[in-house]
Amino acid sequence: MMKILNKIIACCVLCIVLIQSTNAQQSKIDKANLYFDNFAYIDAKELYLKLVKKGHRSEEVFRKLADCYYYNAELKDAVDWYEELYTSYPETTSPEYLFRYSQCLKNIEDYQTSDLVMDDFYKRVGGNEERGKLYNQYRDYLDLKTKNLDHFNLFNLSVINTDGIDFAPSFYNDTTLVYSSFRGMAASKVVHEWNDDNFLDLYSVDISNAQNFDFTSKPKRFSKNINTKLHESSSVFTKDRSTVYFTRNNYNKGTIHKDSEGTTRLKLYKADLDSSGNWTNVRELPFNSDNYSVAHPALSNDGKQLFFASDMPGTYGFSDLYVVDILDNDSYSTPRNLGPSINTESRETFPFISKSGKLYFSSDGHVGLGGLDVFLVNSIADISSEQTVKPYNLGAPINGSFDDFSFIVDEDRKLGFFSSNRSMGKGADDIYGFRQLKEFDFSCYTFLEGVITDAKTSETIPGAQLVITTTKEDAKVKEREEESDFNGKYTSKIYCDTPYEIVVSKEGYQSKKVYLKTFNEEGKLHIKDVALMPVPKPVVVERVAPPAPIINNVAVQLGDNLAEVLNLNPIYFDKDKSFIRPDAEIELRKVIEVMEKYPSLSIDIRSHTDSRASTKYNLALSSRRAARTRMYLIEHGGISPYRLTKRGYGEEQLLNECSDGIECFEEQHQLNRRSEFIIVKQ
């Protein structure tokens, strides 16, 4: 009887312990969620990380932990947790988190996996979601990395930038720039819970020598009447410099106001310059609200319209661009949404109107290179008349895989400024100056692709030459030259609504001429396959290969695996992970040393997985591993990105018999989780 009683008591004690443990864990989750809901992402992140470290796994924790990094623009770190979310809960992860995951993958330049995730996103949302339609229509976004490289020269402004946040530049006049920063507040105890940075104030700096971006004067606080103990940022001035519109936390007459959930929102304010040169009569605009944010003002060139970003009711996504008419006696029209041509289900923010009436803004909903990109609409008049417009991505070097935003430009002097958190900067967000070298091309483009084959054998023909010519008088480019790749495929970007003659040639084949009239539709894809007839006796041209580099007393050749030449230990990865392990770093340093010694050497990084998990997932996992390996060589070895290509092969090239359905030891599977370094140029 006593034994039974003791067992009952032991079971009761165990149940109490388990209940207490569960309750304690839930208490920590509730506390982390409270931080998260109040935008205190640093504190929330630390609690979520502790929960995960102790073994807690749930869709909610992975989702919010990833978002903590995402909302603080730490996209590289967000990748790992969105990956955990997506791989652990593939069926229930909502499309919004697939979109964020794909954006973060772009940040580490893993565009292959990003596209796979976006393919899944598009399958789920289809034509019912603007971001899905844009992705499906404009698959050529990587062209943005090179198309405008020669349009700008960039300058990092060391006098302005700190090791924290510096952003939102605006022109006060030709010689003064106003911007937002937490400069000079390192000792302050007042911080913004969102990311633990000090609160922002407006500063001004002399840019008299802006043509050379050689600033020597130190920034100073803009106005003690405008700067408060909370955030001030993103200002714009009227032409006569007598009025300023600016963004501030919901703070007025010494009181901080919050919404029903306890959140302090952003509002737009206005101030006037008095005869003594002081900013006075600070008042908030009438379309502000305690329940949503209104921020980042921009003025039309005639001063009659005010543009801004907001998440007010009626917004398509997280924030949209709006406009109001400026009326007499501090009154304004009802805010008007700029519509679905501009706004998406994500973020549209930081508008700027140039002297010629162009609208610049930042978005992570339109197709871009990752994070916020800067976009351009040629005329705000087109938007005002409710025409369908296509925002134009400025491309590199303004845009990249990080957040790029708050773009302004002086069109007369061909210079301007923007903000970015790219890795080459001094702080979290830096202000960059630029000189514009070329005007933008707003022509309508379409795309042509096809495969060149042997008319007798149907085999593909690599290296075929294509000369694409138009007779259209107003075409800026009369002739283009392309070449088919190793799979016989070619692609070309050509004008809409234009007749073309295409001449295809290849040594040993008869040349062939075909004709095409392109559609008058932006981004439309045309397929034109061409079969060439071989000639009886093809001419063979002998080529002398360059001398092979000598590495470890071995004359390496194209196609050799550098890992074998260097006797590297295998670059292994943990199961289901793409982290670079400490043992792998030792081997990668050897690769870096060889590439520094032989600067003409280029390699193709090939990553492989074992056969466990699905074929599609393994392909994505190997792509991430290849991307991480390439990123390590670039960031830690200073190797030029142009010398490194990458590809993930998934489980296609196993080294042993451990394929699907075959039972193997872990050591056998480990052999297949590897990276190779194939020499593609000596």
Protein Blocks (a to p, Z undefined) as FASTA:
>chain_A
ZZmmmmmmmmmmmmmmmmmmmmmmmmmmmmmmmmmmnopamlmmmmmmmmmmnopacfkl
mmmmmmmmmmnopaklmmmmmmmmmmmmmmlmcfklmmmmmmmmmmnopaklmmmmmmmm
mmmnmmmbfklmmmmmmmmlmmmmmmmmmmpccdddfklpccbdcehiacfblmbccddd
fehilmpcbdcfklopacdddddddfklmmnopafbdcddfblklpccbdcehidddfkl
paccddddddeehiacddfkopacdddddddddfkopaehiacdfkbcfkbccehiaddf
kopaccdddfbehiablbdcddddddehhiacddddebjklpccbdcehiaddfkopacd
ddfkbgceepjdddddfbfklmmnopacddddebjakbccbdcehiacdfklopacdddf
bfkbmblbdcdddddfbdcdfbdcdddddddddfklopacehiacddddfbfklmblbdc
ddddfkopacddddehiacddddddehiacddddddddfbehiacdddddddddfbdcdd
dddddddddeehiacdehiafklmnopacddddehiabdcfklmmmmmmmmmmmmmmmmb
ccdddddddfedjfklmmmmmmmmmmmmmmmmmmmnopafklpccddekjmlccbfkdgh
iacdfklmmmmmccddddfbZZ
